[in-house]
């Protein structure tokens, strides 16, 4: 009895030691994989930083032939937390002005950029509101037109467009079967004054790789590029994203 108890005890200790060694091995493997991933992303970030510097300094010659006129309307989506960085937003707009972009939509989900509107227009004298500039061709030629948008704008537009279609097709007169199509939505948006231009290119600044609630009906033919955090925004990366878009051939269906 005593010998059997000792053997069972020794066996239990051995199994425990094996489990501990296995746990330690998995922990070491996890740290090794984590280290390799960190080194990879560090090297990738270093390469992107170097490339951005070469582009902005003009050493990569192919980016010097950037045709900014191909981007007729550019949308910038900024994460709400980063929308508070007014200085970086101003820097971004200055870069776009230097590149030659004429029409910009600046979007953040909570509308924080709208609250910073005075600071933006105080610092950038060549930027005018989209609503003001479209009334005068001279302003369009001399200034960057800027549209400030938020999630509430899209929500309001959807509600008003739906109400318009309901009144047109179901109230007053004979009721008939209604099929909601793209053309009917466009008609409703134009009727309520929310038919803004569709961006050719949308750049997303922030941790999330999505458009953060930017109106979906304005993204039918839009190229979307994730640019990373706004605080890490670089001129070279901006030029590269716009340059790559200008070299893409787009086929539009009917």
MARRO-392958 format. One line per field, with one value per residue: x, y, z of N, C-alpha, C in turn. Coordinates in pm, 1 decimal. Atoms other than C-alpha are relative to their C-alpha. Example, Ala and Ser with C-alpha at 12.3 -4.5 7.8 and 13.67 -1.06 7.14 Angstrom:
2
n_c1	89.0, -82.0
n_c2	-119.0, -119.0
n_c3	0.0, -6.0
ca_c1	1230.0, 1367.0
ca_c2	-450.0, -106.0
ca_c3	780.0, 714.0
c_c1	90.0, -77.0
c_c2	120.0, 109.0
c_c3	0.0, 73.0
This chain:
254
n_c1	82.3, -85.9, -75.9, 92.2, 28.3, -117.7, -6.3, 104.0, -43.6, -107.8, 61.9, 72.1, -101.5, -55.0, 100.2, 4.4, -120.2, 17.5, 96.7, -69.0, -94.9, 79.9, 50.4, -113.4, -34.6, 99.9, -20.9, -118.8, 38.1, 82.9, -86.5, -82.7, 85.5, 28.6, -122.2, -17.0, 101.2, -40.8, -115.3, 52.1, 72.0, -98.3, -71.2, 95.4, 17.6, -124.8, -3.9, 99.9, -50.0, -106.3, 62.5, 70.3, -100.6, -52.0, 105.9, 20.7, -120.5, -9.9, -104.5, 66.3, 42.2, 130.6, 106.0, -1.5, 93.9, 134.0, 108.1, 101.9, 130.1, 77.7, 79.5, 90.7, 59.9, -69.2, 61.1, -88.9, 71.2, -87.6, 57.1, 46.2, -104.0, -105.8, 56.7, -32.7, -134.7, 23.5, -126.2, -28.1, 99.2, -46.8, -117.7, 50.7, 61.6, -108.2, -61.9, 91.0, -7.0, -127.4, 8.0, 85.7, 137.6, 90.1, 127.1, -25.0, 102.9, -63.6, 105.8, -24.1, 132.3, 69.6, 10.7, -92.9, -67.6, 88.6, -21.0, -130.2, 7.9, -57.4, -145.5, -47.3, 8.5, -86.0, -138.2, -12.3, 77.4, 39.2, 102.8, 134.8, 105.2, 54.4, 126.8, -28.5, -80.8, 77.2, 80.9, -84.8, -103.8, -130.6, -45.0, -37.7, -129.4, -106.4, -3.0, 41.4, 134.0, -2.4, 128.2, -12.2, 110.7, -1.8, 96.2, 136.0, 41.8, 48.5, 120.9, 107.3, 28.8, 74.6, 136.3, 72.3, 18.8, 105.0, 125.6, 34.1, 48.3, 128.7, 102.5, 19.1, 52.8, 104.3, 95.0, 66.9, -0.2, 13.5, -115.9, -49.8, -120.6, -119.2, -128.7, -104.5, -118.2, -106.2, 43.1, 101.4, -71.8, -67.3, 103.5, 40.9, -110.9, -3.5, 117.8, -16.4, -123.2, -111.3, -67.5, -136.9, -81.7, -62.4, -146.7, -77.4, -91.6, 27.2, -113.1, 44.0, -101.8, 47.5, -32.6, 97.4, -7.5, 134.5, 31.3, 49.4, 133.5, 11.2, 119.4, -30.5, 46.2, -100.9, -120.3, 29.6, -117.8, -108.8, -112.9, -20.8, -136.2, -25.9, -126.1, -58.6, 33.6, -21.2, -121.4, -113.7, 21.5, -120.1, 26.3, -35.3, 105.0, 115.8, -30.3, 1.4, 138.6, 64.7, -67.6, 46.3, 136.7, -1.9, -49.7, 96.2, 102.7, 128.7, 108.1, 129.5, 109.9, 123.4
n_c2	-121.2, -117.3, -12.8, -46.3, -140.9, -76.2, 1.5, -91.4, -136.5, -33.2, -15.2, -127.9, -105.4, 2.8, -59.4, -143.5, -59.4, -1.6, -106.3, -127.1, -17.3, -30.6, -136.6, -90.2, 4.3, -77.6, -141.2, -43.0, -4.4, -118.4, -118.4, 2.4, -43.5, -141.0, -73.7, 2.4, -89.5, -137.2, -33.2, -14.6, -126.8, -107.6, -9.9, -51.3, -142.1, -69.0, -7.5, -96.6, -132.4, -32.2, -23.4, -127.6, -106.9, -6.9, -55.3, -142.1, -75.5, -1.1, 90.6, 101.0, -87.7, 31.8, -68.3, -142.7, -22.7, 21.5, -76.3, -14.7, -30.9, 122.1, 11.9, -114.6, -19.3, 84.3, 7.8, 36.0, 47.5, -8.5, 58.6, -103.7, -32.0, -75.0, -123.7, -107.9, -48.8, -103.2, -35.4, 101.4, -18.6, -116.0, 44.0, 84.2, -87.4, -74.1, 92.8, 16.3, -124.8, -0.2, 102.4, -52.9, 50.3, -115.4, 24.5, 92.2, 23.1, 37.3, 69.7, 77.7, 49.6, -78.8, -140.0, -84.8, -91.3, -115.5, -90.5, -64.0, -67.0, -135.2, 12.1, 45.6, -107.3, -109.1, 32.7, 27.5, -105.5, 41.2, 104.2, -52.8, 99.5, 51.2, -67.0, -137.2, -1.3, 44.4, -111.6, -89.1, 71.3, -58.8, 59.3, 138.6, 0.5, -56.4, 56.3, 137.3, 7.3, 95.6, 43.2, 62.0, 95.0, 89.0, 109.8, -52.6, -51.8, 113.5, 51.0, -93.9, 9.8, 124.2, -18.8, -94.2, 63.4, 100.6, -72.7, -53.1, 110.4, 44.7, -96.9, 0.5, 125.1, 63.0, -96.6, -80.0, 65.8, 145.1, 72.8, 99.5, 69.6, -84.6, 69.3, -96.8, 20.6, -100.1, -125.2, -63.0, -55.7, -120.8, -102.6, -45.9, -76.6, -129.1, -77.0, -53.5, -79.3, 76.9, 74.6, -46.7, 75.7, 124.1, -11.1, 94.0, 68.7, -23.1, 36.0, 21.7, -18.8, 52.9, 142.5, 88.9, 10.5, -12.1, -139.7, -62.3, -57.8, -92.8, 39.5, 111.1, -29.3, -82.5, 82.3, 100.8, 20.6, -63.0, 79.5, -24.9, 33.1, -23.7, -73.5, 11.3, -109.0, -136.3, -54.7, 50.3, -42.3, -48.5, -52.8, 101.0, 102.3, -63.4, -9.3, 135.4, 47.4, -71.9, 42.0, 135.0, -10.9, -57.6, 100.2, 111.2, -9.6, 38.2, 35.5, -32.6, 76.8, -73.8
n_c3	0.0, -12.5, 124.8, 104.2, -22.5, 40.2, 147.0, 50.0, -30.6, 94.1, 131.8, 0.8, 6.7, 136.1, 89.1, -29.4, 56.6, 146.5, 31.0, -20.3, 110.8, 119.3, -13.7, 19.8, 142.3, 74.0, -32.4, 73.7, 141.6, 18.0, -3.2, 120.3, 111.5, -24.3, 32.3, 145.8, 56.9, -31.4, 85.6, 136.1, 13.0, -15.4, 127.0, 97.7, -28.6, 35.1, 146.1, 44.4, -35.8, 94.8, 130.8, -8.5, 6.4, 137.1, 85.5, -31.0, 37.1, 146.2, 47.7, 81.6, 109.7, 60.5, -73.7, 32.8, 110.1, -54.1, 62.7, -104.5, 59.5, 13.8, -123.0, 6.7, -132.6, -96.6, -132.9, -109.9, -118.8, -116.8, -120.8, -93.0, -96.6, 66.6, 54.9, -94.2, 31.9, 102.1, 65.8, 101.6, 105.8, 76.0, 75.9, 108.2, 100.2, 65.3, 94.4, 113.3, 76.1, 73.1, 103.4, 105.1, -11.2, -1.7, -68.8, -110.3, -101.7, -126.0, -75.6, -121.8, -42.2, -101.4, 40.0, -75.4, 92.9, 20.0, -112.5, 20.7, 130.3, -6.0, -6.7, 130.8, 99.1, -44.6, 34.6, 143.0, 65.8, 135.0, -12.4, -13.3, -14.4, 125.6, 27.5, 42.9, 122.2, 115.0, 49.5, 78.8, 74.2, -31.4, -125.9, 28.2, 66.5, -82.4, -134.2, -24.6, -58.1, -110.4, -56.1, -132.1, -14.0, -115.9, 8.2, -13.0, 130.9, 78.0, -63.8, 31.6, 142.7, 22.6, -50.9, 86.4, 130.8, -16.8, -15.9, 132.9, 83.1, -55.0, 37.9, 145.1, 53.3, -80.3, -55.4, 102.1, 129.7, 3.2, -49.3, 94.0, -46.9, 11.5, -9.8, -33.4, 82.9, -16.4, 61.4, -86.2, -115.3, 49.2, 16.8, -132.9, -58.1, 69.6, -39.4, -135.1, -4.0, -59.0, 107.2, 13.7, 94.8, -45.3, 0.5, 80.5, -90.8, -141.7, -84.9, -137.2, -102.3, -126.8, -17.7, 65.1, 146.4, 54.7, 30.7, -122.8, 16.0, 114.1, 75.7, 91.7, 136.4, 66.3, 15.8, 100.9, 85.4, -74.4, -48.8, -143.0, -42.3, -142.3, -9.7, -132.6, -93.1, 48.5, -61.2, 78.2, 137.3, 68.0, 133.4, 99.6, 4.3, 62.4, 143.7, 55.5, 9.2, 109.9, 123.6, 34.0, 51.7, 135.2, 94.1, 6.8, 104.1, -55.0, 92.8, -59.5, 58.4, 32.0
ca_c1	0.0, 273.8, 478.3, 172.7, 93.4, 448.2, 434.0, 106.3, 250.6, 563.7, 347.5, 132.8, 446.9, 583.5, 259.8, 255.8, 614.1, 533.3, 232.9, 449.0, 714.8, 447.0, 295.0, 639.1, 709.9, 382.9, 455.7, 803.2, 656.1, 396.0, 661.9, 877.8, 591.3, 503.8, 866.6, 881.4, 555.8, 680.7, 1009.0, 816.0, 587.5, 881.3, 1071.0, 756.4, 698.5, 1063.8, 1041.1, 723.4, 880.8, 1186.6, 970.7, 756.7, 1068.9, 1200.5, 864.8, 819.6, 1179.2, 1130.0, 1395.9, 1147.2, 1093.5, 778.6, 575.4, 673.4, 436.1, 127.4, -187.9, -404.7, -681.5, -784.6, -906.4, -1204.9, -1347.7, -1153.5, -1308.8, -1115.8, -1258.0, -1106.5, -1170.6, -1354.8, -1066.0, -823.4, -1063.4, -969.1, -615.9, -692.5, -326.1, -289.7, -613.0, -479.4, -150.9, -340.7, -543.9, -227.7, -71.5, -381.2, -364.5, 1.9, -72.4, -346.0, -665.7, -959.0, -1263.2, -1248.5, -1508.5, -1388.7, -1588.1, -1584.4, -1865.1, -1945.4, -1915.3, -1618.7, -1459.2, -1765.5, -1701.6, -1344.3, -1466.2, -1366.6, -1012.6, -978.3, -1093.6, -893.7, -567.8, -637.8, -744.2, -767.3, -1024.4, -1392.1, -1707.0, -1852.0, -2191.0, -2037.7, -1791.8, -2045.3, -2235.7, -1938.6, -1716.9, -1436.8, -1423.8, -1408.5, -1108.6, -915.4, -994.2, -1024.1, -1389.6, -1440.9, -1748.3, -1776.4, -1986.0, -2078.3, -2286.7, -2591.0, -2595.0, -2629.5, -2889.8, -3094.8, -3064.2, -3188.1, -3490.3, -3584.4, -3533.8, -3752.2, -4020.8, -4007.5, -4051.2, -4334.5, -4525.1, -4470.3, -4575.0, -4822.4, -4995.6, -5252.2, -5351.8, -5367.9, -5138.5, -4921.5, -4640.0, -4316.8, -3972.5, -3697.3, -3411.5, -3086.9, -3243.0, -3536.1, -3297.2, -3092.8, -3412.5, -3513.3, -3169.0, -3171.7, -3521.4, -3418.2, -3088.0, -2854.8, -2723.4, -2356.2, -2082.5, -1950.2, -1582.6, -1335.6, -1106.3, -1168.6, -876.9, -939.5, -731.0, -771.1, -734.1, -1046.4, -1031.5, -1381.2, -1556.3, -1696.8, -2049.7, -1968.1, -2288.2, -2288.7, -2482.2, -2185.4, -1938.6, -2069.0, -1750.2, -1514.2, -1168.9, -1107.4, -755.7, -666.5, -389.1, -326.6, -336.2, -367.7, -81.5, 146.7, 27.0, 308.3, 312.2, 485.7, 218.4, -53.0, 114.5, 157.7, -209.3, -327.0, -67.5, -171.6, -534.9, -448.0, -286.4, -588.4, -817.6, -1179.6, -1457.8, -1803.5, -2100.6, -2439.0
ca_c2	0.0, 239.2, 164.8, 210.2, 544.3, 662.8, 561.1, 745.1, 1051.0, 1037.9, 995.4, 1296.6, 1506.1, 1398.5, 1490.2, 1826.8, 1894.8, 1798.2, 2032.6, 2315.1, 2257.5, 2254.0, 2575.5, 2739.2, 2621.9, 2769.3, 3095.3, 3115.7, 3036.2, 3312.7, 3568.2, 3456.8, 3499.3, 3835.2, 3948.1, 3841.3, 4026.4, 4340.2, 4329.1, 4282.9, 4580.5, 4791.9, 4713.2, 4779.1, 5114.1, 5208.0, 5124.5, 5329.0, 5623.6, 5608.8, 5580.9, 5874.3, 6085.5, 5997.1, 6082.2, 6415.3, 6517.2, 6445.5, 6174.0, 5918.0, 6081.1, 5894.4, 6066.3, 6410.4, 6364.1, 6348.3, 6457.9, 6586.5, 6688.6, 6324.6, 6343.6, 6567.9, 6514.2, 6378.1, 6258.4, 6239.7, 6028.8, 6101.4, 5894.0, 6088.2, 6065.8, 6204.1, 6471.8, 6670.7, 6712.7, 7037.2, 7107.9, 6776.2, 6838.1, 7180.3, 7022.4, 6767.0, 7036.5, 7236.6, 6930.2, 6882.0, 7247.1, 7209.9, 6891.5, 7072.8, 6904.9, 7142.7, 6976.2, 6805.0, 6648.8, 6628.1, 6375.3, 6255.7, 6052.6, 6290.2, 6620.4, 6747.9, 6902.3, 7120.8, 7265.6, 7345.5, 7516.6, 7867.3, 7757.8, 7584.6, 7881.5, 8124.1, 7943.7, 7849.3, 8155.8, 7974.8, 7724.7, 7804.3, 7617.6, 7402.4, 7572.5, 7919.3, 7833.2, 7658.1, 7986.2, 8152.0, 8008.2, 8249.0, 8105.2, 7752.6, 7840.9, 8027.7, 7825.7, 7472.8, 7395.2, 7214.8, 7017.2, 6930.5, 6621.8, 6389.1, 6078.7, 6285.9, 6446.1, 6106.7, 5992.9, 6306.3, 6271.4, 5910.9, 6006.4, 6301.4, 6102.2, 5818.6, 6067.9, 6226.0, 5890.6, 5794.4, 6114.9, 6088.7, 5725.0, 5653.3, 5974.2, 6143.3, 5974.9, 5614.2, 5378.8, 5160.9, 4916.8, 5104.2, 4959.4, 5151.4, 5188.4, 5382.9, 5641.2, 5698.3, 5748.1, 5995.9, 6181.1, 6198.9, 6321.3, 6592.3, 6697.9, 6747.0, 6916.3, 6635.3, 6518.2, 6596.8, 6475.6, 6120.3, 6117.3, 5963.1, 5868.0, 5828.0, 5829.2, 5689.8, 5818.1, 5621.2, 5269.2, 5125.2, 5000.5, 5118.3, 5435.1, 5503.7, 5579.7, 5795.7, 5801.7, 5472.4, 5611.8, 5839.2, 5548.1, 5369.7, 5417.1, 5535.6, 5392.5, 5356.8, 5362.3, 5322.6, 5567.8, 5475.6, 5714.5, 6086.1, 6161.9, 5957.2, 6134.3, 6200.5, 6402.2, 6123.3, 5867.3, 6111.9, 6172.8, 5797.7, 5722.1, 5991.1, 5890.5, 5523.5, 5627.0, 5830.7, 5522.7, 5296.5, 5227.6, 5218.4, 5045.0, 5186.1, 4955.1, 5061.2
ca_c3	0.0, 97.1, -216.7, -441.0, -281.1, -337.7, -703.1, -757.4, -587.0, -803.7, -1115.1, -1020.0, -967.3, -1306.3, -1485.5, -1311.7, -1418.1, -1777.8, -1772.7, -1635.8, -1901.8, -2172.6, -2039.9, -2030.0, -2385.4, -2515.8, -2334.1, -2488.2, -2832.4, -2790.8, -2696.8, -2989.7, -3238.4, -3080.8, -3115.7, -3480.4, -3559.3, -3381.8, -3573.9, -3899.1, -3836.5, -3720.1, -4040.1, -4246.4, -4073.8, -4119.4, -4489.0, -4529.4, -4347.2, -4572.4, -4884.5, -4768.7, -4718.8, -5065.0, -5224.1, -5043.7, -5118.1, -5489.5, -5511.6, -5646.3, -5984.9, -6091.8, -5819.1, -5951.3, -6245.7, -6022.3, -6206.8, -5921.3, -6165.2, -6192.2, -5832.2, -5890.9, -5542.2, -5246.4, -4920.0, -4593.4, -4308.7, -3966.8, -3654.6, -3381.8, -3135.5, -3392.1, -3518.5, -3207.8, -3346.4, -3527.4, -3601.7, -3788.2, -3979.4, -4082.1, -4188.5, -4395.1, -4570.9, -4641.2, -4802.3, -5019.1, -5121.5, -5220.4, -5415.8, -5608.0, -5486.4, -5540.7, -5382.0, -5041.5, -4811.0, -4449.7, -4244.0, -3884.8, -3721.1, -3433.6, -3621.8, -3418.0, -3725.9, -3772.1, -3427.3, -3536.2, -3853.4, -3742.3, -3658.1, -3994.9, -4200.9, -3989.0, -4062.8, -4425.1, -4619.1, -4953.6, -4824.1, -4865.8, -4767.7, -5043.3, -5013.2, -5058.3, -5332.9, -5557.0, -5586.6, -5756.4, -6030.6, -5937.0, -5583.7, -5721.0, -5937.4, -5667.6, -5355.7, -5222.3, -5164.0, -4834.4, -4729.4, -4358.7, -4290.7, -4005.4, -3937.8, -3842.3, -4188.9, -4356.4, -4104.6, -4164.1, -4541.5, -4531.4, -4320.3, -4542.9, -4864.4, -4732.7, -4632.2, -4979.5, -5151.7, -4917.4, -4984.8, -5358.8, -5397.9, -5118.4, -5014.5, -5238.0, -5559.7, -5661.8, -5472.2, -5692.4, -5650.1, -5585.0, -5649.1, -5478.9, -5725.6, -5741.2, -5970.1, -5732.1, -5440.1, -5647.6, -5732.4, -5365.0, -5255.5, -5521.3, -5417.0, -5054.0, -5144.6, -5029.8, -5366.1, -5306.6, -5538.1, -5512.7, -5408.1, -5651.6, -5364.2, -4990.2, -4744.4, -4394.7, -4103.5, -3782.0, -3640.1, -3807.9, -4167.0, -4261.7, -4375.3, -4023.6, -4140.5, -4443.3, -4655.3, -4845.8, -5144.2, -5216.6, -5238.3, -5545.3, -5750.8, -5478.7, -5413.6, -5036.6, -4887.5, -4519.0, -4425.6, -4061.4, -3762.7, -3834.6, -3594.6, -3823.9, -4138.3, -4388.2, -4710.7, -4901.2, -4808.5, -4914.9, -5250.7, -5302.8, -5231.9, -5474.9, -5736.4, -5720.3, -5772.0, -6081.1, -6235.5, -6183.3, -6478.6, -6370.3, -6559.9, -6484.6, -6539.0, -6668.9
c_c1	85.8, 77.2, -89.5, -33.5, 115.4, 11.6, -103.3, 39.3, 110.0, -55.5, -72.0, 98.0, 57.7, -96.1, -9.3, 120.6, -8.4, -95.3, 64.7, 97.3, -74.6, -53.4, 110.4, 40.9, -96.3, 17.7, 119.6, -30.2, -82.9, 85.2, 89.1, -77.9, -29.8, 120.5, 21.4, -97.8, 37.4, 116.6, -45.8, -69.2, 93.4, 75.8, -90.6, -22.2, 122.8, 12.4, -97.8, 43.9, 108.3, -57.0, -72.6, 96.3, 52.8, -101.8, -14.5, 119.9, 22.6, 104.0, -57.2, -73.6, -140.2, -114.7, -3.9, -98.3, -144.2, -102.1, -116.6, -138.6, -86.2, -82.5, -91.2, -62.6, 61.9, -71.3, 104.2, -85.9, 99.0, -72.8, -31.2, 108.6, 109.8, -50.9, 28.1, 137.5, -7.9, 126.5, 35.1, -98.9, 40.4, 120.6, -41.3, -60.5, 104.2, 72.0, -87.9, 0.6, 126.6, 0.8, -86.0, -140.9, -94.2, -126.5, 19.3, -123.1, 69.9, -107.7, 55.5, -136.4, -76.2, -9.7, 92.4, 70.5, -86.5, 18.6, 133.5, 3.2, 66.7, 151.5, 58.0, 2.0, 81.4, 144.5, 20.0, -88.3, -47.3, -101.9, -135.1, -100.0, -57.4, -126.3, 21.9, 69.0, -80.4, -89.3, 80.4, 110.2, 138.5, 56.2, 46.5, 138.1, 113.6, 16.6, -25.0, -140.3, -2.0, -142.1, 27.2, -121.7, 18.5, -106.0, -143.9, -51.4, -57.1, -128.6, -119.5, -40.0, -81.7, -145.5, -80.8, -26.5, -110.8, -136.7, -48.1, -59.2, -135.2, -112.2, -30.3, -75.2, -118.7, -103.7, -58.6, 8.5, -5.5, 128.1, 38.8, 126.5, 122.7, 125.3, 107.9, 126.3, 102.5, -42.3, -104.0, 63.8, 73.0, -98.8, -41.5, 108.8, 13.0, -115.7, 16.5, 131.1, 119.3, 75.3, 139.9, 77.8, 54.6, 151.4, 63.3, 86.3, -35.0, 118.6, -46.7, 118.6, -56.8, 32.3, -90.4, 15.8, -140.5, -29.8, -70.7, -133.9, -11.6, -114.6, 29.8, -40.5, 97.4, 128.8, -16.3, 121.9, 126.5, 107.4, 25.5, 139.5, 15.1, 140.3, 67.2, -38.5, 31.1, 129.2, 125.4, -9.1, 127.3, -35.9, 27.7, -105.9, -125.4, 19.0, -8.0, -141.9, -72.6, 59.5, -49.0, -142.0, -0.4, 46.8, -94.8, -100.3, -130.2, -101.0, -132.6, -108.4, -119.3, -117.4
c_c2	126.4, 24.8, 49.9, 146.3, 89.4, 8.1, 94.8, 145.4, 45.3, 22.7, 133.7, 115.9, 9.5, 64.9, 151.5, 71.6, 7.9, 112.2, 137.6, 29.3, 35.1, 141.5, 101.5, 5.0, 81.4, 149.8, 56.1, 12.3, 123.4, 127.0, 7.2, 48.5, 149.3, 86.6, 8.0, 95.4, 145.8, 45.4, 23.7, 135.0, 119.4, 21.8, 57.4, 149.8, 81.1, 16.1, 102.1, 142.8, 45.1, 30.4, 134.8, 117.0, 16.2, 61.5, 149.8, 85.5, 3.4, -93.4, -116.8, 72.5, -28.5, 71.4, 149.7, 33.5, -23.4, 91.6, 9.2, 28.3, -124.1, -28.1, 122.1, 30.4, -101.3, 4.3, -46.1, -40.3, -3.4, -60.4, 109.0, 41.2, 85.9, 130.0, 119.2, 60.5, 101.8, 33.9, -100.9, 8.9, 117.9, -36.2, -84.3, 84.1, 83.1, -87.9, -16.8, 124.4, 4.8, -102.3, 46.6, -54.4, 118.8, -20.2, -110.8, -9.7, -53.0, -55.2, -58.8, -37.7, 94.8, 148.8, 94.1, 100.6, 122.0, 103.4, 73.5, 80.1, 137.1, -4.2, -40.9, 114.8, 123.1, -23.3, -17.2, 95.4, -40.5, -113.4, 65.0, -115.0, -38.5, 75.5, 142.2, 2.0, -39.1, 110.5, 92.3, -80.4, 52.9, -57.8, -143.1, -6.0, 39.9, -68.9, -151.3, 3.8, -113.7, -27.4, -67.6, -87.7, -86.0, -107.5, 51.2, 55.7, -112.5, -56.9, 88.2, -9.7, -124.4, 16.1, 91.1, -59.9, -104.8, 65.7, 56.1, -109.0, -50.8, 93.7, -6.0, -123.0, -57.8, 96.9, 83.9, -66.8, -150.8, -68.2, -108.0, -63.0, 86.9, -84.3, 104.3, -33.1, 109.8, 135.0, 71.7, 60.1, 127.5, 114.6, 59.1, 85.6, 137.3, 88.4, 63.0, 76.9, -71.1, -81.2, 55.6, -92.4, -127.9, 16.0, -101.5, -88.3, 36.2, -52.3, -6.4, 15.3, -43.7, -147.7, -94.5, 3.5, -2.0, 148.1, 71.5, 71.6, 105.1, -46.8, -101.2, 31.3, 90.5, -78.2, -105.4, -32.8, 54.4, -100.2, 39.3, -48.7, 32.3, 57.4, -12.1, 117.2, 137.4, 58.8, -44.2, 40.5, 60.7, 44.4, -105.2, -107.9, 53.3, 9.8, -137.8, -51.4, 66.4, -41.6, -137.5, 3.1, 50.7, -100.7, -119.3, 24.9, -53.6, -26.8, 23.9, -78.6, 87.7, -64.0
c_c3	0.0, -129.6, -113.2, 14.6, -42.7, -152.1, -61.7, 22.9, -96.9, -140.6, -12.7, -11.5, -140.0, -100.1, 19.7, -60.9, -152.0, -41.9, 13.9, -113.0, -129.4, 2.0, -25.2, -147.1, -85.4, 23.8, -75.3, -149.9, -30.6, -2.3, -123.6, -121.3, 11.5, -36.4, -150.4, -68.0, 24.8, -86.6, -143.0, -19.4, 16.7, -130.4, -109.0, 18.4, -36.3, -151.0, -55.0, 30.1, -96.9, -138.0, -1.8, -10.5, -141.9, -95.5, 22.7, -37.2, -150.4, -56.7, -79.4, -113.0, -51.5, 71.6, -28.2, -111.7, 43.6, -67.3, 98.4, -57.2, -17.5, 125.5, 6.4, 135.3, 95.3, 134.1, 100.2, 119.0, 116.2, 119.0, 102.3, 99.7, -62.2, -61.6, 91.5, -27.4, -113.7, -76.6, -109.7, -115.6, -88.7, -86.2, -119.8, -111.7, -74.1, -101.4, -123.9, -88.5, -84.5, -113.0, -116.5, 0.4, 19.1, 83.4, 103.8, 88.2, 123.9, 92.7, 129.0, 58.3, 90.8, -34.2, 75.8, -90.0, -31.6, 110.4, -11.5, -129.7, 1.0, 2.0, -134.6, -100.2, 40.9, -43.7, -150.8, -78.1, -138.9, 0.4, 23.1, 14.9, -135.9, -39.7, -52.2, -136.1, -122.9, -56.7, -91.2, -68.2, 33.2, 129.2, -21.2, -61.4, 93.5, 134.9, -1.4, 59.4, 101.4, 48.3, 133.5, 24.5, 123.8, -18.8, 4.7, -131.6, -85.5, 55.4, -33.1, -146.7, -31.5, 43.5, -91.9, -137.6, 6.7, 12.8, -133.5, -87.9, 48.1, -42.3, -148.9, -48.2, 76.6, 55.9, -113.2, -136.1, 13.0, 48.3, -101.4, 55.7, -25.8, 21.0, 22.5, -78.3, 26.7, -55.2, 86.2, 124.6, -39.8, -15.5, 134.2, 64.0, -65.8, 44.6, 137.2, 15.6, 61.9, -104.2, -21.6, -93.9, 63.7, -3.7, -94.8, 90.6, 143.2, 81.2, 144.7, 94.7, 134.7, 10.0, -77.7, -151.7, -59.6, -19.2, 114.0, -16.7, -107.9, -88.6, -110.4, -143.4, -75.5, -27.5, -108.7, -86.8, 66.2, 39.1, 146.2, 40.0, 148.0, 14.9, 136.1, 88.8, -57.6, 55.3, -74.4, -146.7, -59.8, -140.6, -106.5, -14.1, -67.7, -151.5, -64.8, -18.5, -117.0, -134.1, -44.6, -55.3, -143.9, -104.5, -13.6, -112.4, 54.7, -109.8, 69.7, -72.5, -28.1, 68.8
